[in-house]
Amino acid sequence: MAGRPPGAIIVDTRPEFQRRTAGEVSGAVVVERNHLEWRLDPGSDARIPEAGSPPV
């Protein structure tokens, strides 16, 4: 997406029915709202790869 800083991600937290109705955001990572905190936490074993790794 234009204007996005290098390494930045866009997270689409809309429910599936809204994405289906309104369309997907190109290049976005889909994370349901109730999973957001632990899926983006770099210290979580359940994080998405785009969230990075834990600090050393």
Backbone as a chain_set.jsonl record, in Angstrom:
{"seq": "MAGRPPGAIIVDTRPEFQRRTAGEVSGAVVVERNHLEWRLDPGSDARIPEAGSPPV", "coords": {"N": [[0.834, -1.183, 0.0], [0.455, 2.218, -0.741], [2.452, 4.743, 0.762], [2.951, 3.375, 3.099], [5.149, 2.743, 5.74], [8.362, 1.067, 5.52], [8.328, -2.29, 6.607], [6.013, -1.966, 8.076], [2.761, -3.193, 8.941], [-0.607, -3.817, 7.917], [-3.45, -4.413, 9.742], [-6.384, -6.148, 9.555], [-9.175, -6.133, 11.38], [-11.805, -6.696, 11.165], [-14.864, -8.614, 11.396], [-15.446, -11.76, 9.707], [-17.839, -11.763, 8.147], [-18.142, -9.044, 7.564], [-15.851, -8.496, 6.071], [-16.392, -10.13, 3.9], [-18.7, -8.896, 2.893], [-17.971, -6.141, 2.467], [-15.534, -6.344, 1.249], [-12.05, -7.253, 0.964], [-9.054, -5.865, 2.434], [-6.44, -5.005, 0.534], [-3.364, -6.611, 0.89], [-3.499, -6.675, 3.647], [-3.178, -8.154, 6.914], [-5.21, -10.537, 8.316], [-6.731, -10.55, 11.406], [-8.795, -11.627, 13.816], [-10.71, -9.568, 16.006], [-10.968, -10.381, 18.74], [-8.696, -11.861, 19.038], [-6.567, -10.266, 18.739], [-4.648, -9.09, 20.639], [-2.944, -11.23, 21.6], [-2.084, -12.332, 19.198], [-0.528, -10.393, 18.042], [1.427, -9.9, 19.866], [4.818, -9.807, 20.378], [6.049, -11.506, 22.203], [4.464, -13.723, 22.414], [3.747, -17.166, 21.897], [1.848, -17.703, 20.032], [1.869, -15.721, 18.168], [1.572, -13.935, 15.039], [3.738, -14.325, 12.211], [4.388, -11.854, 11.056], [4.387, -10.097, 13.161], [6.837, -9.921, 14.289], [9.742, -10.815, 16.255], [10.536, -11.862, 19.639], [12.221, -9.455, 21.741], [15.759, -9.533, 22.158]], "CA": [[0.0, 0.0, 0.0], [1.2, 3.461, -0.857], [2.62, 5.504, 1.979], [3.188, 2.532, 4.277], [6.576, 2.659, 6.042], [8.935, -0.275, 5.402], [8.138, -3.136, 7.782], [4.689, -1.767, 8.682], [1.706, -4.086, 8.468], [-1.992, -3.38, 8.118], [-4.197, -5.513, 10.353], [-7.829, -6.033, 9.359], [-9.805, -6.795, 12.533], [-13.247, -6.849, 10.936], [-15.353, -9.992, 11.342], [-15.477, -12.367, 8.374], [-19.006, -11.337, 7.371], [-17.906, -7.685, 7.074], [-14.868, -8.592, 4.99], [-17.086, -10.727, 2.758], [-19.64, -7.908, 2.367], [-17.32, -4.898, 2.042], [-14.303, -6.636, 0.531], [-10.818, -7.351, 1.74], [-8.068, -4.804, 2.295], [-5.293, -5.586, -0.156], [-2.122, -6.641, 1.648], [-3.722, -6.683, 5.098], [-3.162, -9.398, 7.676], [-6.504, -10.656, 8.991], [-6.693, -11.037, 12.782], [-10.075, -11.329, 14.468], [-10.53, -8.618, 17.113], [-10.773, -11.03, 20.041], [-7.385, -12.523, 19.036], [-5.58, -9.248, 18.392], [-3.567, -8.872, 21.598], [-1.952, -12.3, 21.657], [-1.569, -12.616, 17.856], [0.457, -9.362, 17.707], [2.407, -9.797, 20.949], [6.061, -10.463, 19.98], [6.427, -12.51, 23.19], [3.493, -14.819, 22.428], [4.006, -18.301, 21.014], [0.778, -17.736, 19.027], [1.935, -14.512, 17.346], [1.719, -14.093, 13.6], [5.131, -14.024, 11.858], [4.536, -10.431, 10.746], [4.49, -9.327, 14.406], [8.227, -9.859, 14.701], [10.189, -11.79, 17.245], [10.775, -11.237, 20.948], [13.514, -8.781, 21.868], [16.833, -10.366, 22.734]], "C": [[0.878, 1.245, 0.0], [1.284, 4.174, 0.487], [2.873, 4.694, 3.232], [4.695, 2.455, 4.523], [7.095, 1.228, 5.879], [8.766, -1.051, 6.708], [6.793, -2.987, 8.461], [3.704, -2.78, 8.113], [0.353, -3.43, 8.723], [-2.749, -4.585, 8.629], [-5.686, -5.226, 10.198], [-8.508, -6.833, 10.462], [-11.305, -6.993, 12.349], [-13.642, -8.324, 10.951], [-15.463, -10.461, 9.889], [-16.652, -11.873, 7.544], [-18.836, -9.923, 6.828], [-16.876, -7.678, 5.949], [-15.52, -9.142, 3.732], [-18.002, -9.7, 2.093], [-18.933, -6.701, 1.75], [-16.052, -5.125, 1.23], [-13.098, -6.625, 1.449], [-9.939, -6.134, 1.495], [-6.824, -5.453, 1.701], [-4.027, -5.489, 0.701], [-2.276, -6.691, 3.153], [-3.589, -8.089, 5.666], [-4.475, -9.437, 8.448], [-6.301, -11.275, 10.37], [-8.022, -10.644, 13.421], [-9.819, -10.486, 15.721], [-10.262, -9.295, 18.453], [-9.461, -11.807, 20.113], [-6.237, -11.52, 18.913], [-4.392, -9.184, 19.347], [-2.521, -9.98, 21.564], [-1.404, -12.664, 20.294], [-0.516, -11.591, 17.431], [1.527, -9.19, 18.776], [3.687, -10.526, 20.544], [6.514, -11.546, 20.956], [5.515, -13.723, 23.223], [3.902, -15.926, 21.462], [2.989, -18.366, 19.879], [0.819, -16.516, 18.101], [2.019, -14.871, 15.856], [3.157, -13.722, 13.237], [5.376, -12.54, 11.586], [4.712, -9.568, 11.987], [5.924, -9.222, 14.905], [8.553, -10.911, 15.735], [10.456, -11.087, 18.567], [12.125, -10.532, 20.987], [14.529, -9.691, 22.549], [17.511, -9.616, 23.85]], "O": [[1.911, 1.298, 0.666], [0.318, 4.206, 1.25], [2.997, 5.258, 4.319], [5.447, 2.132, 3.604], [6.342, 0.276, 6.079], [9.032, -0.522, 7.788], [6.451, -3.787, 9.332], [3.802, -3.174, 6.951], [0.199, -2.603, 9.621], [-2.701, -5.658, 8.026], [-6.184, -4.195, 10.651], [-8.43, -8.061, 10.483], [-11.996, -7.413, 13.277], [-12.852, -9.185, 10.565], [-15.56, -9.651, 8.967], [-16.489, -11.59, 6.357], [-19.332, -9.621, 5.743], [-17.02, -6.931, 4.981], [-15.239, -8.679, 2.626], [-18.075, -9.639, 0.866], [-19.261, -6.288, 0.637], [-15.549, -4.199, 0.593], [-13.123, -6.069, 2.547], [-10.066, -5.459, 0.474], [-6.232, -6.348, 2.305], [-3.671, -4.41, 1.176], [-1.277, -6.743, 3.87], [-3.854, -9.08, 4.985], [-4.815, -8.485, 9.151], [-5.77, -12.379, 10.495], [-8.33, -9.459, 13.547], [-8.818, -10.682, 16.411], [-9.42, -8.831, 19.221], [-9.144, -12.362, 21.165], [-5.068, -11.9, 18.977], [-3.244, -9.22, 18.904], [-1.326, -9.693, 21.505], [-0.332, -13.265, 20.225], [0.303, -11.877, 16.558], [2.45, -8.396, 18.593], [3.662, -11.745, 20.377], [7.289, -12.423, 20.576], [5.764, -14.66, 23.982], [4.348, -15.655, 20.347], [3.24, -19.018, 18.866], [-0.114, -16.306, 17.326], [2.471, -15.951, 15.479], [3.745, -12.871, 13.905], [6.463, -12.032, 11.86], [5.144, -8.42, 11.88], [6.188, -8.493, 15.861], [7.74, -11.782, 16.045], [10.588, -9.864, 18.612], [13.071, -10.97, 20.332], [14.185, -10.508, 23.404], [18.44, -10.136, 24.468]]}, "num_chains": 1, "name": "protein.A"}
